[in-house]
Amino acid sequence: MRFEVRIFPDRESAGATGAGMAAAIIRETLKHRDLMSVVFASAVSQDPFLAALRNERDIQWHRITAFHMDEYAGMSADHPASFRRFLREKLFDHVPVAQFHQLDGEALDLHRECGRYAGLLESARPQLAIMGIGENGHVAFIDPPVCDFKEPALVKEVELDDVCRMQQVHDGAFAKLEDVPKRALSLTTKTFLRIPNALVFVNGEHKAAAVRDTVEGPITEACPASILRRHRNASLFLDPGAASLLG
């Protein structure tokens, strides 16, 4: 197992370095496969990385299938806060991926939609995950109250805790807490541990406690991101604020 923590002068240099690493992983993987799959996070912490990645040369995007991590229950793909929309605007409107598999937040049967998406993940077996960590230590929308490291499902419907919902306000996606949906669809920690490579981008002092707990605390469902220490090949990219509480 390899768990690496890297600290950069600012979020832009972290994103640029991470984009170079992601591009290298993609190029190397495509030497041995006709197609590959990548899971992308949708959050403002990803902005520098995504901006740098779409400018990387010699990525054969037409051989890449994309997934995303989560979506609000009941939300349309065109809603300003939709994670599907975020990734289209930040990346897929700029690069010609083979396909972008999307979680349907408006599905009439959310349990069935989770099963459908899990089936796509099973078939594709993604080789790279681009991730973040939430203020409460969540990965995707797996908040501490719903985290189960023994969870058998790859995708599940979850209830969002108030710390997570307030983070969406802090990130500018919603004006106030009452506007943030209470439920979502999310990939689980099991899914991320199955993906061979993970690049994790975290910015800002408001994430410092979560980063400290992820890196230096116990591996516990109280901090879902701490499970990344059991990942076979995970790298954290931190700006000074995010790294400020590390010993």
N, C-alpha and C positions, 0 to 999 in steps of 0.2 A: 504494500500500500504506500501511496505517496500523497502527502498533504502538505502543500507549500503555501506559505504566507509571504506576500510581496507587498512592500509599501513604496508608494510613488510620491513625487512632489505635489501632484495634483491629479484630479480625476481624468483630465485629458491625456496625460502621459500614461496613466493606468489603462485607459481605454485603447490607446494606440498600441501599446505593447501587447495587450490581450488580443487585439484584432490580428496582429502579426502571428501570435501563437495559434489562434483559431485557424487562420489561413494555412499555416504550416500543417496542422492536424488534418485539415480538409484535403490538401494536396497529397499528403502521404497516404491517407485512407483511400483516395481515389486511384492510387497506383495499383491497388489490390482488389478493388471492387468496381463494378459498373456504375453503381448508385450508392449514395449514402444518405442518412437522415440526421437532422440536427434539431434539437429542441431549443427554442428561444424564450427568454423571459421578456416581459412587457412592463417596463417601469422607467421612470426618469433616470434612475441609476445606470441604465443601459445606453443612454444617449451618446456619450463619447465613444463607446465601443462600437455601436451600430454605425455611427457616422464614419469611423475609421474603417470598419469592415467593408462597407459598400465601395470604398475607394481602393481596396486591396486588388492588385492585379493578378491575373492568371487563376482566378477561382472559376471553376467550371460549374456555374450555378445551375445550368440545365441538367446536371446530374445529382442535384440535391433536392431532397424532399424535406419540407419544414413542418415542424409541430410547434405549438405553443403550450404554456404551462397551465393556464387557468383562464376562466371567464366568469363574469357575474351571472348568476341565475336570472333569467328574464330579460337580459340585455340584448339588444339588437347589435348586429355587426357594424352598424353605421353610427351608433351612439358615440358621442365625443369621448366617453370614458372606456369604451370597449377596447380590450386588449388585442382583439383581432385587428381593429382599425389602427391601433398604435403601430403594430408591426407592419401592416401594409404601408403606412405613411413613412415610417422610419427606415424600412428596408425593402419590402417586396415590391413597392412601386418603382424601385431603383434597380433591382437585380432580377434576372429571369429564372427564378427557381422552377424546378420541374413541377412541383405541386406544393400547396400550402394547406395542410389538413387543419381544419378549424373545429373547435368545440362550439356546438350550437347552444348558446345560452338560452335561446327561446324554444328549445325542444319541449314538446308536450310531456314527454316522459324522460326526466333528467337521469334517472337510474339507467334506463336503456341507452341514453346518449353516452353516459360514462362507459358502458360496456362496448358500445360501438367504437369509441375512441381508443379504448384499451386494446381492442382487436387490431386496430391500425398500428398501434405501438408495438404489439407483439409481432406483427408481420414485418415491420420496418426495422426493428431493433436499432434505435438511434445510436450513433457512435460518438456524439458530442452534445453536451448540454451547456447552454449559456445561462447563468443563474444570477440571482441576487439573494440578499438576506433582509428580512423585514425588521422593523423596530422591535418586535416581540420575538425575534429569532426564527420567524417562519421561513420556509422555503415554499415557493409557489403560494398557494393559499392554505397550506397546512399549518394552522396556528397551534400553539401549545394545547389548548383544550381538546382539539380533535386529532392530535398527533398520536400515532400508534406505530412504533417501529416494526411491529409484527403484522401490520395491515396486509392482507393478502391481495387487495385490489390494486391495480395500477392507476386507476382514476376513480374519484369518488365525489359525491356531493357533500359540501361542508357548510357549517355555520361559522361566520366570521366573528371573531371577538372584537371588542370595541377598540382595542389598541390598534389592531390591523385596520379597522374601518377609519379610525382617526388619521392613520398614516396616509390614507388615500386623500384626505382633506389637506394634510400637510404637503402632499405631492402636487396639489392643485387640480386633481381630477374632479373634485366635488367642492361645492361652496361650504357645506356644513355636514356634520355627522348624520343628520337625519336623511340626507340625500343618498348616502352610501347603501347599496344593497346589503342585506344581511346574510345572503346565501350565495354560494359560488360552486363551480365545478373545478377540480384541481387534480393534477398529477400528485401521486403520493411519494413519500420518501423511498419506498421500494423501487419505484420507477427510476429515480435518480441514481440509486446505488447500482443499478444494472447497466447504466450507460458508462462506457469505458473512460471517457474524458469529461471533466467538468471545469469550466472557467467561471469564477464567481466574482462579481463586481459589487463593491460596497463603498458608498461615499457618505461623508458627513458625520459630525459629532453626534447627531441624533441616533446613529446606528452603532455608536462606540460600545455601549453596554452589550448589545447583541453580538458584536464581533468578539468582545472579550469572553463572553460565555461560550461562544462557538469554539474559540481557539484554546482557551485555558480552563474552562469549566468542565464539569462532568458531562459525559455523553448521556443526555437525558431528553425525554420527550418534552420537558419544560423549556427546552431550547431546541426545536426541531433541527436547526442547521448544524448542531453539534454532531449529528450523524455523518456529516461530511468527513469527519476524521477517520471514518471507516471506508471511505471511498478509495478505489484503487488508484486514482490519478486525478486529484482535485487541486486547483490553484486558486487562492484568494488574491484579488487585486484591490488594494486599499489606498485611499488617500489619507493624508495626515489626520483628518478629523475622525475617520472611521477607526484608525489605528491608535487613537489617543489614549485608550485605557489599557492597552496591552503592556504586560510587564517586561 
